[in-house]
Amino acid sequence: MPRISIKRIYDPPSEENGFRVLVDRVWPRGISKKDAAIDHWAKDIAPSTELRKWINHDLARWNEFQERYQRELKNQISELRQLLEKNAVAAE
């Protein structure tokens, strides 16, 4: 299975990154699609709008947020597998 690494979208891309995937429902502020240099925008595997609104930056809800997000991800597992099978997903 390919190595998966996490990198902030605001960090500059490098040649070692491999296939770059953005996991976010909303495009990040202040960065153009060209500057982001991503290969795939996986909006559907990011937390749902409802879930993001529910947590509302409340750290007391973090554990339940994780559980709810994992349930959402189970519905998206086929997209995740397809990405992994087709691409070497990596970052610094």
PADREN-424856 format. One record per atom (N, C-alpha, C): residue in three letters; atom name; x, y, z. Coordinates in steps of 0.02 Angstrom, whole numbers. Example, Ala and Ser with C-alpha at 12.3 -4.5 7.8 and 13.67 -1.06 7.14 Angstrom:
REM residues 2
type, atom, x, y, z
ALA, N, 660, -284, 390
ALA, CA, 615, -225, 390
ALA, C, 660, -165, 390
SER, N, 642, -112, 354
SER, CA, 684, -53, 357
SER, C, 645, 2, 394
END
This chain:
REM residues 92
type, atom, x, y, z
MET, N, 42, -59, 0
MET, CA, 0, 0, 0
MET, C, 45, 62, 0
PRO, N, 25, 113, -37
PRO, CA, 65, 174, -40
PRO, C, 70, 208, 29
ARG, N, 123, 245, 37
ARG, CA, 132, 285, 98
ARG, C, 89, 347, 92
ILE, N, 54, 363, 146
ILE, CA, 13, 423, 149
ILE, C, 42, 470, 200
SER, N, 53, 531, 180
SER, CA, 79, 582, 226
SER, C, 32, 642, 224
ILE, N, 35, 682, 276
ILE, CA, -8, 740, 282
ILE, C, 34, 803, 276
LYS, N, 8, 851, 239
LYS, CA, 42, 914, 229
LYS, C, -10, 969, 225
ARG, N, 5, 1026, 253
ARG, CA, -41, 1084, 248
ARG, C, -43, 1110, 177
ILE, N, -102, 1130, 154
ILE, CA, -109, 1157, 87
ILE, C, -69, 1221, 78
TYR, N, -56, 1256, 133
TYR, CA, -19, 1319, 129
TYR, C, 57, 1309, 125
ASP, N, 81, 1248, 138
ASP, CA, 152, 1233, 130
ASP, C, 166, 1225, 55
PRO, N, 223, 1249, 32
PRO, CA, 238, 1244, -40
PRO, C, 245, 1171, -62
PRO, N, 221, 1155, -122
PRO, CA, 230, 1087, -148
PRO, C, 303, 1074, -164
SER, N, 321, 1010, -162
SER, CA, 389, 991, -181
SER, C, 385, 929, -226
GLU, N, 439, 915, -260
GLU, CA, 440, 858, -306
GLU, C, 430, 791, -270
GLU, N, 448, 788, -207
GLU, CA, 442, 726, -168
GLU, C, 370, 712, -147
ASN, N, 324, 759, -158
ASN, CA, 256, 750, -135
ASN, C, 219, 693, -167
GLY, N, 233, 676, -228
GLY, CA, 194, 625, -262
GLY, C, 124, 651, -279
PHE, N, 75, 609, -277
PHE, CA, 6, 626, -294
PHE, C, -24, 665, -236
ARG, N, -46, 727, -248
ARG, CA, -70, 771, -195
ARG, C, -146, 772, -195
VAL, N, -176, 759, -136
VAL, CA, -248, 758, -128
VAL, C, -267, 810, -75
LEU, N, -314, 853, -92
LEU, CA, -342, 900, -44
LEU, C, -406, 870, -16
VAL, N, -409, 862, 50
VAL, CA, -470, 836, 83
VAL, C, -500, 893, 123
ASP, N, -548, 927, 92
ASP, CA, -582, 983, 124
ASP, C, -645, 997, 84
ARG, N, -700, 1013, 118
ARG, CA, -763, 1029, 83
ARG, C, -759, 1097, 49
VAL, N, -721, 1143, 78
VAL, CA, -719, 1212, 56
VAL, C, -648, 1227, 32
TRP, N, -643, 1261, -25
TRP, CA, -576, 1279, -50
TRP, C, -543, 1326, 0
PRO, N, -479, 1315, 17
PRO, CA, -443, 1356, 66
PRO, C, -437, 1429, 43
ARG, N, -446, 1473, 90
ARG, CA, -441, 1545, 75
ARG, C, -369, 1564, 59
GLY, N, -363, 1610, 13
GLY, CA, -298, 1640, 0
GLY, C, -251, 1599, -42
ILE, N, -274, 1545, -72
ILE, CA, -230, 1504, -114
ILE, C, -266, 1487, -179
SER, N, -232, 1498, -234
SER, CA, -262, 1483, -299
SER, C, -255, 1409, -314
LYS, N, -296, 1385, -359
LYS, CA, -291, 1314, -378
LYS, C, -224, 1299, -409
LYS, N, -197, 1347, -446
LYS, CA, -131, 1338, -476
LYS, C, -77, 1332, -422
ASP, N, -78, 1377, -374
ASP, CA, -27, 1376, -320
ASP, C, -34, 1314, -276
ALA, N, -94, 1289, -269
ALA, CA, -105, 1230, -227
ALA, C, -72, 1168, -257
ALA, N, -70, 1165, -323
ALA, CA, -38, 1110, -359
ALA, C, -62, 1042, -335
ILE, N, -129, 1035, -329
ILE, CA, -156, 971, -308
ILE, C, -176, 930, -369
ASP, N, -177, 864, -360
ASP, CA, -197, 819, -414
ASP, C, -270, 798, -408
HIS, N, -297, 801, -348
HIS, CA, -367, 780, -338
HIS, C, -395, 816, -278
TRP, N, -455, 842, -285
TRP, CA, -491, 875, -230
TRP, C, -545, 826, -206
ALA, N, -534, 795, -149
ALA, CA, -579, 744, -122
ALA, C, -628, 776, -73
LYS, N, -674, 815, -98
LYS, CA, -723, 849, -56
LYS, C, -766, 800, -17
ASP, N, -784, 745, -50
ASP, CA, -832, 698, -21
ASP, C, -805, 657, 38
ILE, N, -739, 657, 47
ILE, CA, -713, 620, 105
ILE, C, -694, 666, 163
ALA, N, -707, 730, 154
ALA, CA, -698, 778, 209
ALA, C, -760, 775, 254
PRO, N, -755, 799, 315
PRO, CA, -815, 800, 358
PRO, C, -871, 839, 324
SER, N, -932, 814, 331
SER, CA, -990, 846, 300
SER, C, -999, 917, 329
THR, N, -1035, 957, 291
THR, CA, -1050, 1025, 314
THR, C, -1087, 1023, 381
GLU, N, -1134, 977, 387
GLU, CA, -1171, 971, 449
GLU, C, -1126, 954, 508
LEU, N, -1078, 908, 497
LEU, CA, -1033, 889, 550
LEU, C, -986, 946, 568
ARG, N, -961, 982, 519
ARG, CA, -918, 1040, 533
ARG, C, -955, 1093, 573
LYS, N, -1018, 1105, 555
LYS, CA, -1057, 1154, 593
LYS, C, -1071, 1129, 664
TRP, N, -1082, 1064, 670
TRP, CA, -1098, 1036, 736
TRP, C, -1040, 1044, 784
ILE, N, -978, 1030, 762
ILE, CA, -921, 1035, 808
ILE, C, -907, 1108, 826
ASN, N, -912, 1153, 778
ASN, CA, -907, 1225, 791
ASN, C, -846, 1243, 835
HIS, N, -789, 1211, 822
HIS, CA, -727, 1225, 859
HIS, C, -732, 1210, 934
ASP, N, -779, 1168, 953
ASP, CA, -790, 1151, 1024
ASP, C, -750, 1088, 1040
LEU, N, -694, 1095, 1073
LEU, CA, -650, 1038, 1088
LEU, C, -684, 986, 1133
ALA, N, -734, 1006, 1170
ALA, CA, -770, 958, 1212
ALA, C, -808, 907, 1169
ARG, N, -819, 923, 1106
ARG, CA, -855, 878, 1060
ARG, C, -807, 836, 1017
TRP, N, -742, 844, 1027
TRP, CA, -693, 812, 983
TRP, C, -701, 736, 978
ASN, N, -709, 702, 1034
ASN, CA, -714, 628, 1031
ASN, C, -776, 606, 992
GLU, N, -832, 639, 1004
GLU, CA, -892, 621, 967
GLU, C, -885, 641, 893
PHE, N, -852, 696, 880
PHE, CA, -839, 716, 810
PHE, C, -801, 661, 774
GLN, N, -749, 634, 806
GLN, CA, -709, 581, 775
GLN, C, -753, 520, 758
GLU, N, -795, 501, 805
GLU, CA, -839, 443, 794
GLU, C, -887, 457, 735
ARG, N, -916, 515, 734
ARG, CA, -963, 533, 680
ARG, C, -928, 536, 613
TYR, N, -868, 564, 612
TYR, CA, -830, 569, 550
TYR, C, -811, 499, 524
GLN, N, -791, 455, 569
GLN, CA, -774, 387, 549
GLN, C, -834, 352, 517
ARG, N, -894, 365, 544
ARG, CA, -954, 336, 514
ARG, C, -965, 365, 444
GLU, N, -953, 429, 436
GLU, CA, -959, 459, 369
GLU, C, -908, 429, 321
LEU, N, -848, 418, 344
LEU, CA, -796, 390, 301
LEU, C, -812, 319, 277
LYS, N, -847, 281, 319
LYS, CA, -866, 213, 298
LYS, C, -907, 215, 234
ASN, N, -946, 268, 225
ASN, CA, -986, 274, 165
ASN, C, -944, 294, 104
GLN, N, -884, 318, 115
GLN, CA, -840, 341, 61
GLN, C, -780, 296, 50
ILE, N, -780, 237, 80
ILE, CA, -721, 194, 77
ILE, C, -701, 175, 6
SER, N, -749, 167, -39
SER, CA, -731, 147, -107
SER, C, -691, 202, -142
GLU, N, -709, 266, -130
GLU, CA, -670, 320, -161
GLU, C, -599, 321, -133
LEU, N, -592, 311, -68
LEU, CA, -526, 309, -38
LEU, C, -483, 253, -68
ARG, N, -513, 195, -74
ARG, CA, -475, 138, -102
ARG, C, -455, 150, -174
GLN, N, -499, 179, -214
GLN, CA, -483, 193, -283
GLN, C, -424, 242, -288
LEU, N, -424, 293, -246
LEU, CA, -369, 341, -246
LEU, C, -303, 306, -229
LEU, N, -304, 264, -178
LEU, CA, -243, 229, -157
LEU, C, -219, 181, -210
GLU, N, -265, 146, -242
GLU, CA, -245, 97, -293
GLU, C, -216, 130, -355
LYS, N, -242, 188, -373
LYS, CA, -221, 221, -435
LYS, C, -160, 265, -427
ASN, N, -144, 285, -367
ASN, CA, -92, 336, -358
ASN, C, -48, 322, -298
ALA, N, 13, 344, -304
ALA, CA, 59, 342, -247
ALA, C, 47, 407, -209
VAL, N, 7, 405, -156
VAL, CA, -11, 464, -119
VAL, C, 42, 477, -65
ALA, N, 76, 533, -71
ALA, CA, 130, 547, -23
ALA, C, 142, 621, -16
ALA, N, 171, 640, 39
ALA, CA, 193, 709, 50
ALA, C, 252, 707, 97
GLU, N, 284, 763, 105
GLU, CA, 342, 766, 150
GLU, C, 321, 758, 222
END
